[in-house]
Amino acid sequence: MATDDSSTKDRAANSSTRRRRRRMTGKERREQLLDIGRALFAERGFEGTSVEEIAAKAGVSKPVVYEHFGGKEGLYAVVVDREMRRLLDMVTGALTGGHPRELLEQAAFALLDYIEQYTDGFRILVRDSPVAQSTGNFASLISDIATQVEDILGLEFKARGFDPKLAPLYAQALVGMVALTGQWWLNARKPNKPEVAAHLVNLAWHGLDGLEQKPRLIGHRRS
């Protein structure tokens, strides 16, 4: 009888624990699904991730995912949007002023910091998918960052007697160089971050420092 009493008490205790377990709020569930989706999209890509797997890892049924995001596409779009805003905020927030060369260093470090701290997010941003084409992609993000750099370059060009209208072209070139190097460094991780930033700025700055006002082609092609 003692054994039966003990079993009854255990069952009652377990039942009480289940009743006390707090259910997630809608906001908490949404954040959980975003975290799980972000990790899966980074590892397997959009096509390789299913709603079934997202729901299973969250311990919910598929309709819960549809209720919050309307499906995998909606979840992916929110993840991409968040990562784009995070990276853009990190880069623009890092441009605190100072010497133009220091601004280049700040921009390079900001991108490398993002890659290091939010690797999953960066993998998602640089991965191609049909959804990314409609919600924004890495190219459009780089263009947004370059727009922030345009104003800085425009002032520097004007001070040096260059045509400030060319600042957008150079801004795209500089930011694109840093971004593509960042994609390579994502997997290489060598040399270390400060050294990579130093080499990027070395190429960018000395290229700008020796800039010709009216560059000419030296090859045979002219058009």
C-alpha positions as CSV (number, residue, x, y, z in Angstrom):
1,M,0.0,0.0,0.0
2,A,2.9,2.4,0.8
3,T,4.2,1.9,-2.8
4,D,0.8,2.7,-4.2
5,D,0.5,5.8,-2.0
6,S,4.0,6.9,-3.2
7,S,3.0,6.5,-6.9
8,T,-0.2,8.4,-6.4
9,K,1.7,11.2,-4.8
10,D,4.3,11.3,-7.7
11,R,1.5,11.5,-10.3
12,A,-0.2,14.3,-8.4
13,A,3.1,16.2,-8.1
14,N,3.8,15.8,-11.8
15,S,0.3,16.9,-12.7
16,S,0.7,20.0,-10.4
17,T,4.0,20.8,-12.0
18,R,2.5,20.7,-15.5
19,R,-0.3,23.0,-14.4
20,R,2.2,25.5,-12.9
21,R,4.3,25.6,-16.0
22,R,3.8,29.0,-17.5
23,R,2.6,29.1,-21.1
24,M,4.6,31.3,-23.5
25,T,3.0,34.6,-24.4
26,G,2.4,35.3,-28.1
27,K,5.4,37.6,-28.2
28,E,7.6,35.0,-26.5
29,R,6.5,32.3,-28.9
30,R,7.2,34.6,-31.9
31,E,10.7,35.3,-30.6
32,Q,11.3,31.6,-30.1
33,L,10.2,30.8,-33.6
34,L,12.4,33.6,-35.0
35,D,15.5,32.2,-33.1
36,I,14.9,28.7,-34.3
37,G,14.2,29.8,-37.9
38,R,17.3,32.0,-37.9
39,A,19.5,29.1,-36.9
40,L,18.0,26.7,-39.4
41,F,18.1,29.2,-42.3
42,A,21.8,29.9,-41.6
43,E,22.6,26.2,-41.5
44,R,20.5,24.9,-44.4
45,G,19.3,27.9,-46.4
46,F,15.7,28.8,-47.2
47,E,15.0,25.8,-49.4
48,G,16.5,23.3,-47.0
49,T,14.4,24.4,-44.1
50,S,10.8,23.2,-43.6
51,V,7.9,24.5,-41.5
52,E,7.6,21.0,-40.0
53,E,11.2,21.2,-38.7
54,I,10.7,24.7,-37.3
55,A,7.6,23.6,-35.5
56,A,9.1,20.4,-34.2
57,K,12.1,22.3,-32.7
58,A,9.8,24.7,-31.1
59,G,7.6,22.0,-29.7
60,V,4.5,23.3,-31.4
61,S,2.3,22.3,-34.3
62,K,2.6,23.7,-37.8
63,P,-0.5,25.9,-37.5
64,V,1.3,27.9,-34.8
65,V,4.0,28.9,-37.2
66,Y,1.4,29.9,-39.8
67,E,-0.5,31.8,-37.2
68,H,2.5,34.0,-36.4
69,F,4.1,34.4,-39.8
70,G,1.8,33.1,-42.5
71,G,4.3,30.4,-43.4
72,K,8.1,29.9,-43.9
73,E,8.3,32.9,-46.3
74,G,6.9,35.3,-43.7
75,L,9.3,34.0,-41.0
76,Y,12.3,34.3,-43.3
77,A,11.3,37.8,-44.4
78,V,11.3,39.0,-40.7
79,V,14.6,37.3,-40.0
80,V,16.2,39.0,-43.0
81,D,14.8,42.4,-42.2
82,R,16.1,42.2,-38.6
83,E,19.6,41.2,-39.7
84,M,19.7,43.9,-42.3
85,R,18.7,46.6,-39.8
86,R,21.2,45.2,-37.3
87,L,24.1,45.4,-39.7
88,L,23.1,48.8,-41.0
89,D,22.8,50.2,-37.5
90,M,26.2,48.8,-36.5
91,V,28.0,50.3,-39.5
92,T,26.3,53.7,-39.4
93,G,26.6,53.8,-35.6
94,A,30.4,53.2,-35.9
95,L,31.0,56.2,-38.2
96,T,31.6,58.6,-35.3
97,G,33.8,61.0,-37.2
98,G,37.5,61.9,-37.1
99,H,40.0,61.7,-39.9
100,P,38.7,60.1,-43.1
101,R,41.1,57.2,-42.8
102,E,39.8,56.6,-39.3
103,L,36.2,56.5,-40.7
104,L,37.3,53.8,-43.1
105,E,38.7,51.8,-40.2
106,Q,35.4,52.2,-38.3
107,A,33.4,51.0,-41.2
108,A,35.7,47.9,-41.8
109,F,35.6,47.0,-38.1
110,A,31.8,47.4,-37.9
111,L,31.3,44.8,-40.7
112,L,33.9,42.4,-39.3
113,D,32.3,42.8,-35.8
114,Y,28.9,41.9,-37.2
115,I,30.3,38.8,-39.0
116,E,32.0,37.7,-35.8
117,Q,29.1,38.4,-33.4
118,Y,26.2,37.5,-35.7
119,T,27.6,34.8,-37.9
120,D,24.2,33.1,-38.5
121,G,22.7,36.4,-39.6
122,F,25.5,37.2,-42.0
123,R,25.3,33.7,-43.6
124,I,21.6,34.3,-44.2
125,L,22.2,37.8,-45.7
126,V,24.8,36.6,-48.2
127,R,22.8,33.4,-49.2
128,D,20.7,33.7,-52.3
129,S,17.0,32.9,-52.1
130,P,13.8,33.9,-54.0
131,V,12.4,35.5,-50.8
132,A,15.5,37.6,-50.4
133,Q,14.9,39.2,-53.8
134,S,11.6,40.6,-52.7
135,T,12.4,41.6,-49.1
136,G,15.9,43.0,-49.7
137,N,19.2,41.3,-50.2
138,F,22.9,41.7,-49.4
139,A,23.5,43.9,-52.4
140,S,20.7,46.3,-51.5
141,L,22.0,46.4,-47.9
142,I,25.5,47.3,-49.1
143,S,24.0,50.0,-51.2
144,D,22.3,51.4,-48.1
145,I,25.6,51.5,-46.3
146,A,27.4,53.0,-49.2
147,T,24.8,55.8,-49.2
148,Q,26.0,56.6,-45.6
149,V,29.6,56.8,-46.9
150,E,28.7,59.0,-49.9
151,D,28.4,62.2,-47.8
152,I,31.7,61.6,-46.1
153,L,33.5,61.0,-49.4
154,G,31.7,63.9,-51.0
155,L,33.1,66.4,-48.5
156,E,36.6,64.9,-48.8
157,F,36.4,65.1,-52.6
158,K,35.3,68.7,-52.5
159,A,38.1,69.6,-50.2
160,R,40.7,68.0,-52.5
161,G,39.3,69.5,-55.7
162,F,37.6,66.4,-57.0
163,D,34.2,66.2,-58.5
164,P,31.8,65.3,-55.5
165,K,29.3,63.8,-58.0
166,L,31.7,60.8,-58.2
167,A,31.4,60.1,-54.5
168,P,28.6,57.5,-54.9
169,L,30.7,55.5,-57.4
170,Y,33.6,55.4,-55.0
171,A,31.4,54.7,-52.0
172,Q,30.0,51.6,-53.7
173,A,33.5,50.5,-54.6
174,L,34.9,50.9,-51.1
175,V,32.0,49.3,-49.3
176,G,31.8,46.5,-51.8
177,M,35.4,45.7,-51.3
178,V,35.0,45.5,-47.6
179,A,31.8,43.4,-47.9
180,L,33.3,40.9,-50.3
181,T,36.4,40.5,-48.1
182,G,34.1,40.0,-45.2
183,Q,32.4,37.1,-47.0
184,W,35.8,35.5,-47.5
185,W,36.8,36.1,-43.9
186,L,33.6,34.5,-42.7
187,N,35.1,31.1,-43.3
188,A,38.8,31.8,-43.4
189,R,39.0,33.7,-40.1
190,K,42.7,34.3,-40.8
191,P,44.4,36.7,-40.4
192,N,42.8,38.1,-37.2
193,K,40.2,40.9,-37.3
194,P,42.4,43.9,-36.7
195,E,44.9,42.7,-39.3
196,V,42.2,42.3,-41.9
197,A,40.8,45.7,-41.1
198,A,44.3,47.2,-41.4
199,H,44.9,45.6,-44.8
200,L,41.5,46.8,-46.1
201,V,42.2,50.3,-45.0
202,N,45.7,50.1,-46.4
203,L,44.4,49.4,-49.9
204,A,41.5,51.8,-49.7
205,W,43.3,54.7,-48.2
206,H,46.4,54.6,-50.3
207,G,44.3,54.2,-53.3
208,L,42.3,57.4,-52.4
209,D,45.5,59.2,-51.3
210,G,47.0,58.9,-54.7
211,L,43.8,59.5,-56.6
212,E,44.0,61.2,-60.0
213,Q,41.5,64.0,-60.6
214,K,41.0,62.8,-64.2
215,P,42.0,59.1,-64.4
216,R,42.9,57.8,-67.9
217,L,43.0,54.3,-69.4
218,I,46.5,53.2,-70.5
219,G,45.3,50.1,-72.5
220,H,44.2,50.1,-76.1
221,R,40.5,50.0,-75.2
222,R,38.8,53.4,-75.0
223,S,35.1,52.5,-75.1
